[in-house]
Amino acid sequence: MSSNKRFIQSITKTAAADAPAMPWARGKRRAAFIAKRNAGEQDKAA
């Protein structure tokens, strides 16, 4: 039951935050991957 209590507390804490963590705010490695992917899409469009 304690893990369920921790889970509920985590959910309420996240919901009370002004801005929950977004997937694109995960770090430099992910940002580099997204930039590389977006550059590839621009090459295809041209």
mmJSON file of the N, C-alpha and C atoms, coordinates in Angstrom:
{"data_MODEL":{"atom_site":{
"group_PDB":["ATOM","ATOM","ATOM","ATOM","ATOM","ATOM","ATOM","ATOM","ATOM","ATOM","ATOM","ATOM","ATOM","ATOM","ATOM","ATOM","ATOM","ATOM","ATOM","ATOM","ATOM","ATOM","ATOM","ATOM","ATOM","ATOM","ATOM","ATOM","ATOM","ATOM","ATOM","ATOM","ATOM","ATOM","ATOM","ATOM","ATOM","ATOM","ATOM","ATOM","ATOM","ATOM","ATOM","ATOM","ATOM","ATOM","ATOM","ATOM","ATOM","ATOM","ATOM","ATOM","ATOM","ATOM","ATOM","ATOM","ATOM","ATOM","ATOM","ATOM","ATOM","ATOM","ATOM","ATOM","ATOM","ATOM","ATOM","ATOM","ATOM","ATOM","ATOM","ATOM","ATOM","ATOM","ATOM","ATOM","ATOM","ATOM","ATOM","ATOM","ATOM","ATOM","ATOM","ATOM","ATOM","ATOM","ATOM","ATOM","ATOM","ATOM","ATOM","ATOM","ATOM","ATOM","ATOM","ATOM","ATOM","ATOM","ATOM","ATOM","ATOM","ATOM","ATOM","ATOM","ATOM","ATOM","ATOM","ATOM","ATOM","ATOM","ATOM","ATOM","ATOM","ATOM","ATOM","ATOM","ATOM","ATOM","ATOM","ATOM","ATOM","ATOM","ATOM","ATOM","ATOM","ATOM","ATOM","ATOM","ATOM","ATOM","ATOM","ATOM","ATOM","ATOM","ATOM","ATOM","ATOM","ATOM"],
"id":[1,2,3,4,5,6,7,8,9,10,11,12,13,14,15,16,17,18,19,20,21,22,23,24,25,26,27,28,29,30,31,32,33,34,35,36,37,38,39,40,41,42,43,44,45,46,47,48,49,50,51,52,53,54,55,56,57,58,59,60,61,62,63,64,65,66,67,68,69,70,71,72,73,74,75,76,77,78,79,80,81,82,83,84,85,86,87,88,89,90,91,92,93,94,95,96,97,98,99,100,101,102,103,104,105,106,107,108,109,110,111,112,113,114,115,116,117,118,119,120,121,122,123,124,125,126,127,128,129,130,131,132,133,134,135,136,137,138],
"type_symbol":["N","C","C","N","C","C","N","C","C","N","C","C","N","C","C","N","C","C","N","C","C","N","C","C","N","C","C","N","C","C","N","C","C","N","C","C","N","C","C","N","C","C","N","C","C","N","C","C","N","C","C","N","C","C","N","C","C","N","C","C","N","C","C","N","C","C","N","C","C","N","C","C","N","C","C","N","C","C","N","C","C","N","C","C","N","C","C","N","C","C","N","C","C","N","C","C","N","C","C","N","C","C","N","C","C","N","C","C","N","C","C","N","C","C","N","C","C","N","C","C","N","C","C","N","C","C","N","C","C","N","C","C","N","C","C","N","C","C"],
"label_atom_id":["N","CA","C","N","CA","C","N","CA","C","N","CA","C","N","CA","C","N","CA","C","N","CA","C","N","CA","C","N","CA","C","N","CA","C","N","CA","C","N","CA","C","N","CA","C","N","CA","C","N","CA","C","N","CA","C","N","CA","C","N","CA","C","N","CA","C","N","CA","C","N","CA","C","N","CA","C","N","CA","C","N","CA","C","N","CA","C","N","CA","C","N","CA","C","N","CA","C","N","CA","C","N","CA","C","N","CA","C","N","CA","C","N","CA","C","N","CA","C","N","CA","C","N","CA","C","N","CA","C","N","CA","C","N","CA","C","N","CA","C","N","CA","C","N","CA","C","N","CA","C","N","CA","C","N","CA","C","N","CA","C"],
"label_alt_id":[null,null,null,null,null,null,null,null,null,null,null,null,null,null,null,null,null,null,null,null,null,null,null,null,null,null,null,null,null,null,null,null,null,null,null,null,null,null,null,null,null,null,null,null,null,null,null,null,null,null,null,null,null,null,null,null,null,null,null,null,null,null,null,null,null,null,null,null,null,null,null,null,null,null,null,null,null,null,null,null,null,null,null,null,null,null,null,null,null,null,null,null,null,null,null,null,null,null,null,null,null,null,null,null,null,null,null,null,null,null,null,null,null,null,null,null,null,null,null,null,null,null,null,null,null,null,null,null,null,null,null,null,null,null,null,null,null,null],
"label_comp_id":["MET","MET","MET","SER","SER","SER","SER","SER","SER","ASN","ASN","ASN","LYS","LYS","LYS","ARG","ARG","ARG","PHE","PHE","PHE","ILE","ILE","ILE","GLN","GLN","GLN","SER","SER","SER","ILE","ILE","ILE","THR","THR","THR","LYS","LYS","LYS","THR","THR","THR","ALA","ALA","ALA","ALA","ALA","ALA","ALA","ALA","ALA","ASP","ASP","ASP","ALA","ALA","ALA","PRO","PRO","PRO","ALA","ALA","ALA","MET","MET","MET","PRO","PRO","PRO","TRP","TRP","TRP","ALA","ALA","ALA","ARG","ARG","ARG","GLY","GLY","GLY","LYS","LYS","LYS","ARG","ARG","ARG","ARG","ARG","ARG","ALA","ALA","ALA","ALA","ALA","ALA","PHE","PHE","PHE","ILE","ILE","ILE","ALA","ALA","ALA","LYS","LYS","LYS","ARG","ARG","ARG","ASN","ASN","ASN","ALA","ALA","ALA","GLY","GLY","GLY","GLU","GLU","GLU","GLN","GLN","GLN","ASP","ASP","ASP","LYS","LYS","LYS","ALA","ALA","ALA","ALA","ALA","ALA"],
"label_asym_id":["A","A","A","A","A","A","A","A","A","A","A","A","A","A","A","A","A","A","A","A","A","A","A","A","A","A","A","A","A","A","A","A","A","A","A","A","A","A","A","A","A","A","A","A","A","A","A","A","A","A","A","A","A","A","A","A","A","A","A","A","A","A","A","A","A","A","A","A","A","A","A","A","A","A","A","A","A","A","A","A","A","A","A","A","A","A","A","A","A","A","A","A","A","A","A","A","A","A","A","A","A","A","A","A","A","A","A","A","A","A","A","A","A","A","A","A","A","A","A","A","A","A","A","A","A","A","A","A","A","A","A","A","A","A","A","A","A","A"],
"label_entity_id":["1","1","1","1","1","1","1","1","1","1","1","1","1","1","1","1","1","1","1","1","1","1","1","1","1","1","1","1","1","1","1","1","1","1","1","1","1","1","1","1","1","1","1","1","1","1","1","1","1","1","1","1","1","1","1","1","1","1","1","1","1","1","1","1","1","1","1","1","1","1","1","1","1","1","1","1","1","1","1","1","1","1","1","1","1","1","1","1","1","1","1","1","1","1","1","1","1","1","1","1","1","1","1","1","1","1","1","1","1","1","1","1","1","1","1","1","1","1","1","1","1","1","1","1","1","1","1","1","1","1","1","1","1","1","1","1","1","1"],
"label_seq_id":[1,1,1,2,2,2,3,3,3,4,4,4,5,5,5,6,6,6,7,7,7,8,8,8,9,9,9,10,10,10,11,11,11,12,12,12,13,13,13,14,14,14,15,15,15,16,16,16,17,17,17,18,18,18,19,19,19,20,20,20,21,21,21,22,22,22,23,23,23,24,24,24,25,25,25,26,26,26,27,27,27,28,28,28,29,29,29,30,30,30,31,31,31,32,32,32,33,33,33,34,34,34,35,35,35,36,36,36,37,37,37,38,38,38,39,39,39,40,40,40,41,41,41,42,42,42,43,43,43,44,44,44,45,45,45,46,46,46],
"pdbx_PDB_ins_code":[null,null,null,null,null,null,null,null,null,null,null,null,null,null,null,null,null,null,null,null,null,null,null,null,null,null,null,null,null,null,null,null,null,null,null,null,null,null,null,null,null,null,null,null,null,null,null,null,null,null,null,null,null,null,null,null,null,null,null,null,null,null,null,null,null,null,null,null,null,null,null,null,null,null,null,null,null,null,null,null,null,null,null,null,null,null,null,null,null,null,null,null,null,null,null,null,null,null,null,null,null,null,null,null,null,null,null,null,null,null,null,null,null,null,null,null,null,null,null,null,null,null,null,null,null,null,null,null,null,null,null,null,null,null,null,null,null,null],
"Cartn_x":[0.817,0.0,0.862,2.05,2.895,3.326,3.564,3.948,2.781,1.563,0.387,0.254,0.539,0.465,1.505,2.726,3.776,3.371,2.76,2.321,1.29,0.302,-0.741,-0.134,0.794,1.451,2.237,2.888,3.633,2.7,1.558,0.583,0.051,-0.305,-0.85,0.208,1.458,2.539,2.743,2.737,2.903,1.739,0.527,-0.654,-0.668,-0.115,-0.101,0.971,1.956,3.025,2.453,3.074,2.616,2.725,3.852,4.063,4.679,3.931,4.523,5.625,6.499,7.633,7.137,7.624,7.252,8.319,7.934,8.897,10.101,9.917,11.029,11.986,11.706,12.577,13.421,13.891,14.571,16.09,16.66,18.113,18.731,20.047,20.801,20.775,20.836,20.863,19.58,18.438,17.166,17.045,17.496,17.44,18.266,19.429,20.273,19.58,18.914,18.195,17.069,16.318,15.203,15.714,16.811,17.382,17.837,18.451,18.903,17.709,16.659,15.464,14.799,14.698,14.071,14.887,16.202,17.057,16.829,16.622,16.36,15.029,14.022,12.71,12.786,13.606,13.746,14.409,15.361,16.027,15.026,14.115,13.127,12.125,11.797,10.802,11.349,12.645,13.241,13.348],
"Cartn_y":[-1.194,0.0,1.26,1.182,2.373,2.845,1.9,2.315,3.022,2.575,3.236,4.654,4.802,6.119,7.062,6.536,7.355,7.752,6.818,7.095,8.215,8.133,9.16,10.503,10.512,11.764,12.348,11.49,11.949,12.578,11.93,12.448,13.804,13.932,15.207,16.303,15.948,16.94,17.435,16.526,16.894,17.742,17.368,18.117,19.522,19.682,20.992,21.921,21.352,22.164,23.048,24.194,25.118,24.499,23.867,23.281,21.898,20.84,19.505,19.318,18.381,18.143,17.678,18.322,17.968,17.065,16.201,15.261,15.92,17.091,17.733,18.441,18.442,19.087,18.058,17.035,15.926,15.993,16.932,16.997,17.204,17.34,17.667,16.546,15.296,14.172,14.119,14.306,14.276,15.493,16.662,17.86,17.676,17.038,16.788,15.83,14.819,13.864,14.564,15.413,16.12,17.072,17.776,18.696,17.936,16.768,15.964,15.475,15.041,14.559,15.687,16.865,17.999,18.455,18.375,18.735,17.771,16.499,15.505,15.762,16.197,16.488,17.695,18.665,19.851,19.471,18.534,18.089,17.389,16.606,15.897,16.863,17.951,18.904,19.742,19.921,20.786,20.151],
"Cartn_z":[0.0,0.0,0.0,0.571,0.635,-0.756,-1.684,-3.035,-3.722,-3.464,-4.021,-3.45,-2.18,-1.533,-2.145,-2.363,-2.991,-4.399,-5.134,-6.498,-6.509,-5.637,-5.566,-5.18,-4.236,-3.853,-5.02,-5.799,-6.969,-7.996,-8.225,-9.189,-8.745,-7.478,-6.996,-7.024,-6.739,-6.788,-8.22,-9.177,-10.577,-11.067,-10.66,-11.088,-10.498,-9.311,-8.667,-9.256,-9.934,-10.527,-11.633,-11.834,-12.87,-14.259,-14.522,-15.843,-15.667,-15.898,-15.806,-16.841,-16.592,-17.485,-18.85,-19.873,-21.236,-21.85,-22.767,-23.344,-24.001,-24.581,-25.286,-24.334,-23.041,-22.071,-21.334,-22.032,-21.371,-21.424,-22.101,-22.081,-23.451,-23.415,-24.623,-25.654,-25.189,-26.133,-26.951,-26.288,-26.998,-27.919,-27.458,-28.295,-29.561,-29.424,-30.596,-31.566,-31.028,-31.876,-32.627,-31.94,-32.575,-33.646,-33.358,-34.341,-35.589,-35.392,-36.524,-37.346,-36.664,-37.359,-38.141,-37.534,-38.209,-39.416,-39.331,-40.456,-41.612,-41.316,-42.346,-43.023,-42.281,-42.853,-43.79,-43.466,-44.323,-45.638,-45.594,-46.828,-47.742,-47.171,-47.961,-48.603,-47.9,-48.391,-49.535,-49.586,-50.614,-51.958],
"occupancy":[1.0,1.0,1.0,1.0,1.0,1.0,1.0,1.0,1.0,1.0,1.0,1.0,1.0,1.0,1.0,1.0,1.0,1.0,1.0,1.0,1.0,1.0,1.0,1.0,1.0,1.0,1.0,1.0,1.0,1.0,1.0,1.0,1.0,1.0,1.0,1.0,1.0,1.0,1.0,1.0,1.0,1.0,1.0,1.0,1.0,1.0,1.0,1.0,1.0,1.0,1.0,1.0,1.0,1.0,1.0,1.0,1.0,1.0,1.0,1.0,1.0,1.0,1.0,1.0,1.0,1.0,1.0,1.0,1.0,1.0,1.0,1.0,1.0,1.0,1.0,1.0,1.0,1.0,1.0,1.0,1.0,1.0,1.0,1.0,1.0,1.0,1.0,1.0,1.0,1.0,1.0,1.0,1.0,1.0,1.0,1.0,1.0,1.0,1.0,1.0,1.0,1.0,1.0,1.0,1.0,1.0,1.0,1.0,1.0,1.0,1.0,1.0,1.0,1.0,1.0,1.0,1.0,1.0,1.0,1.0,1.0,1.0,1.0,1.0,1.0,1.0,1.0,1.0,1.0,1.0,1.0,1.0,1.0,1.0,1.0,1.0,1.0,1.0],
"B_iso_or_equiv":[0.0,0.0,0.0,0.0,0.0,0.0,0.0,0.0,0.0,0.0,0.0,0.0,0.0,0.0,0.0,0.0,0.0,0.0,0.0,0.0,0.0,0.0,0.0,0.0,0.0,0.0,0.0,0.0,0.0,0.0,0.0,0.0,0.0,0.0,0.0,0.0,0.0,0.0,0.0,0.0,0.0,0.0,0.0,0.0,0.0,0.0,0.0,0.0,0.0,0.0,0.0,0.0,0.0,0.0,0.0,0.0,0.0,0.0,0.0,0.0,0.0,0.0,0.0,0.0,0.0,0.0,0.0,0.0,0.0,0.0,0.0,0.0,0.0,0.0,0.0,0.0,0.0,0.0,0.0,0.0,0.0,0.0,0.0,0.0,0.0,0.0,0.0,0.0,0.0,0.0,0.0,0.0,0.0,0.0,0.0,0.0,0.0,0.0,0.0,0.0,0.0,0.0,0.0,0.0,0.0,0.0,0.0,0.0,0.0,0.0,0.0,0.0,0.0,0.0,0.0,0.0,0.0,0.0,0.0,0.0,0.0,0.0,0.0,0.0,0.0,0.0,0.0,0.0,0.0,0.0,0.0,0.0,0.0,0.0,0.0,0.0,0.0,0.0],
"pdbx_formal_charge":[null,null,null,null,null,null,null,null,null,null,null,null,null,null,null,null,null,null,null,null,null,null,null,null,null,null,null,null,null,null,null,null,null,null,null,null,null,null,null,null,null,null,null,null,null,null,null,null,null,null,null,null,null,null,null,null,null,null,null,null,null,null,null,null,null,null,null,null,null,null,null,null,null,null,null,null,null,null,null,null,null,null,null,null,null,null,null,null,null,null,null,null,null,null,null,null,null,null,null,null,null,null,null,null,null,null,null,null,null,null,null,null,null,null,null,null,null,null,null,null,null,null,null,null,null,null,null,null,null,null,null,null,null,null,null,null,null,null],
"auth_seq_id":[1,1,1,2,2,2,3,3,3,4,4,4,5,5,5,6,6,6,7,7,7,8,8,8,9,9,9,10,10,10,11,11,11,12,12,12,13,13,13,14,14,14,15,15,15,16,16,16,17,17,17,18,18,18,19,19,19,20,20,20,21,21,21,22,22,22,23,23,23,24,24,24,25,25,25,26,26,26,27,27,27,28,28,28,29,29,29,30,30,30,31,31,31,32,32,32,33,33,33,34,34,34,35,35,35,36,36,36,37,37,37,38,38,38,39,39,39,40,40,40,41,41,41,42,42,42,43,43,43,44,44,44,45,45,45,46,46,46],
"auth_comp_id":["MET","MET","MET","SER","SER","SER","SER","SER","SER","ASN","ASN","ASN","LYS","LYS","LYS","ARG","ARG","ARG","PHE","PHE","PHE","ILE","ILE","ILE","GLN","GLN","GLN","SER","SER","SER","ILE","ILE","ILE","THR","THR","THR","LYS","LYS","LYS","THR","THR","THR","ALA","ALA","ALA","ALA","ALA","ALA","ALA","ALA","ALA","ASP","ASP","ASP","ALA","ALA","ALA","PRO","PRO","PRO","ALA","ALA","ALA","MET","MET","MET","PRO","PRO","PRO","TRP","TRP","TRP","ALA","ALA","ALA","ARG","ARG","ARG","GLY","GLY","GLY","LYS","LYS","LYS","ARG","ARG","ARG","ARG","ARG","ARG","ALA","ALA","ALA","ALA","ALA","ALA","PHE","PHE","PHE","ILE","ILE","ILE","ALA","ALA","ALA","LYS","LYS","LYS","ARG","ARG","ARG","ASN","ASN","ASN","ALA","ALA","ALA","GLY","GLY","GLY","GLU","GLU","GLU","GLN","GLN","GLN","ASP","ASP","ASP","LYS","LYS","LYS","ALA","ALA","ALA","ALA","ALA","ALA"],
"auth_asym_id":["A","A","A","A","A","A","A","A","A","A","A","A","A","A","A","A","A","A","A","A","A","A","A","A","A","A","A","A","A","A","A","A","A","A","A","A","A","A","A","A","A","A","A","A","A","A","A","A","A","A","A","A","A","A","A","A","A","A","A","A","A","A","A","A","A","A","A","A","A","A","A","A","A","A","A","A","A","A","A","A","A","A","A","A","A","A","A","A","A","A","A","A","A","A","A","A","A","A","A","A","A","A","A","A","A","A","A","A","A","A","A","A","A","A","A","A","A","A","A","A","A","A","A","A","A","A","A","A","A","A","A","A","A","A","A","A","A","A"],
"auth_atom_id":["N","CA","C","N","CA","C","N","CA","C","N","CA","C","N","CA","C","N","CA","C","N","CA","C","N","CA","C","N","CA","C","N","CA","C","N","CA","C","N","CA","C","N","CA","C","N","CA","C","N","CA","C","N","CA","C","N","CA","C","N","CA","C","N","CA","C","N","CA","C","N","CA","C","N","CA","C","N","CA","C","N","CA","C","N","CA","C","N","CA","C","N","CA","C","N","CA","C","N","CA","C","N","CA","C","N","CA","C","N","CA","C","N","CA","C","N","CA","C","N","CA","C","N","CA","C","N","CA","C","N","CA","C","N","CA","C","N","CA","C","N","CA","C","N","CA","C","N","CA","C","N","CA","C","N","CA","C","N","CA","C"],
"pdbx_PDB_model_num":[1,1,1,1,1,1,1,1,1,1,1,1,1,1,1,1,1,1,1,1,1,1,1,1,1,1,1,1,1,1,1,1,1,1,1,1,1,1,1,1,1,1,1,1,1,1,1,1,1,1,1,1,1,1,1,1,1,1,1,1,1,1,1,1,1,1,1,1,1,1,1,1,1,1,1,1,1,1,1,1,1,1,1,1,1,1,1,1,1,1,1,1,1,1,1,1,1,1,1,1,1,1,1,1,1,1,1,1,1,1,1,1,1,1,1,1,1,1,1,1,1,1,1,1,1,1,1,1,1,1,1,1,1,1,1,1,1,1]
}}}
